[in-house]
Amino acid sequence: MITLNRWILYCLLLFQSSLCLSADSINVVLMPDSFNSFKCHHPGIEFKISQTSTLGVFGRLDCGSDRSTYGDTNDDVTNTFSRIFVPWRYSKGGAFKNGSFIQTLIGIEKSKFRSVLGSKADVTFVDFAFHYGYQWFWENGFNISVLGGVAYLVKTSSDKDITQNESDDVIGFLDKNTKTNIHPGAGITIGWKF
């Protein structure tokens, strides 16, 4: 996991080396996992690519939680998930400046669901999302963004093995969380610009 994170950071720095030498062009971000398990925060980095837009990458690898793909959790099911997103953000008032923004992102997400009775479901999605939000930047570099919108998860692969004595609510949960879906999403990011 650490090696993959370093590889991603090195690639971003290599391809964006000219930006790395200018002031106020990098924002290190953290998207807290505040809606489900509080365990799986998503670190990332954003680069200023024009006066009004940024491009970034953030995600999480192999985090064990009770997180669902969307909707409510199930106390009898755990999930080890990984996901990585590439967000592009447009801010009419300027990149890394106070104001509203629109954001699109694309990513990939893998979940490994396991029930108490031994049922298993593995699924991979390609994620597409569109968000609208507002960002605040302070002079010391600290920043907060609040956003909301819609996400569309397209299932690319799925494998389920349901035990014979599994409960109906777990079967329903696994069925729901391994299908292509569209759902609302909201989040907060906390960052440090330098």
N, C-alpha and C positions, 0 to 999 in steps of 0.2 A: 504494500500500500504506500509506504513512504517513497519507494523507488518510483512508482507511477506518478505520485504528486510532484516529485522533483523533475521527472521527465516532462510533464505538462508545463511546469514553470519555466524550465530551460527553453522549451520550444516557443513559448509565448515571448520570453525575453529575446530570443534570437530573432524572431520575426518582427518584433516591435522594438528593436534596439535603438533606433533613432528617437522613439518616444520616451524611452527610459532615461535619456539624457536630459530631457527638458523638465522644468518644474511643473508641478500640478498635473501630471499626466498619468499617474497610477493611483488607483484606489483599491486598497486591500479591504475585502468585505467579509462579513459573516452573516449568514441568514439563520437566525435562531430557530430551532425546532420547537415552537411554542404551542402547536395545536394538538400534538399527539403524545409522544413519549418523553419529550424534553431531553432526549439523549443524543439525537442525531443532527447536530448543528452542521451547516454547510459552509465551509470556508471557500473563498474564491478571490479573484483579482479582476479588476476592470482597467482597460486602457482607453485613454482619450484618443480617438482616431480622426476627429475633426472638431471644429469649434462647437458643434451641436450634438455630437454623438459619441458613444462609447461602445466598446466590444469587450466581452469578458468571458470568464469560465469559472464555474463553481460546481461543487458536488460533494458527494459522500461515498465512501467505499466500505462495504461489508459492515454495516451498522445493524446490530441486533436490537429490535424494538417490537412494539405491538402495532406499529404503523400499518394502516391499510393503504391500498392503492388510492382510494378515495372513499369518503364517507366514514361511517363509524368503525371503530375497532371491535375486535371480538376477543374476550378474555381468554378463550381457549386456543387462540392462534398467535404464534409469534412470526415475525418476519425479519429476515436478514436481507437488507436491500442495499443496492448500489445505484447511484445515478450521477450523471454529469450533464451540465447544461451550458450552452453557449448563448448568452443574452446580448442582444443589440438594443441600445437605448437611444432614443432621440429626445432631446430637450430643446425646445424652441428658444428658451432663454439662455442656453449655453450648457455645454457639458460641464459637470462638476460645479454647477451654480444652482442656487435656490430656484425652484419652480416646478411646474408640472412636466410630465414626460409620458411618452408611450414606449412600450418595450415589447419586443418579440423575442422568443427564445426557441431553440431546438435542442433536443437532448436525447439521451438513451437512459432507460431505467430497467433494472432487473430486481425481481423480488423472489425470495425463497420462503414460502409460507410453510409452517409446520404446526400441526395441531397436537393437543395433549394426547389424543388417542392414536397418533402416528400417521395421520393423513399428510400428504405432501402436495404442494402445487408450486411450480416454478414458472415464471412468466417474464417475458422481455417486451418492453414497449419502446416505440419511438415517440417522443413527446414534442408537441407543438403548443405554444402558448402565446397569448396576447394580453398585455396588462396596461393599465393606466394608473398613474400614481403621482406622488409629489415627493420632492427631495429637498432636504435642508443641509446646507454646508456651512460650517463655522470656519473662522480664520485659522484656527489651530489645526485644521484638517479633518476633525471629527465630522461625521455626516450620518444622517438617517434617511432612509427612503421607505415610504409606505405605498403598497401597490395592491391592486386587485384586478381580476379579469377572469379569463376562461382558459382552460387547458384541454387539449385533445390528445388522448393517449391511444396510439394505434398498436395493437398487439402484433408482434412479429413472430413470436413463438410461445408455446405454452405446453406444459406437461403436468398432468395431475395423476395422483395415485391415492384414491380415497379408500380408507379402511372400511370393512364390512359393517362395523358397529358404530360408524360416525354419526354424530347428531345432525339433524336437519339444518339447524342454524349455522353450523360450521360448513356444511356442504353448500348452503346458499351463499355464505360469505366468500368461500373459495371460488365459486362460480362467478360471482359479481366482480371479484378483484382480479380475475384472469381474462376479462373481456375488454375489447376496445370500448372506450368510454369518453364522454365529454362531461366536464364538471367545472364549477366555479373554483377559483383559487385566490388566496390573499396571502400577503406576507410582509415582513419587515426586514430590511437589511441595515446593518450597522457597519460603518466603514471608517477608514482612515486614509485620507488623500495625501499624497506627497509627490 
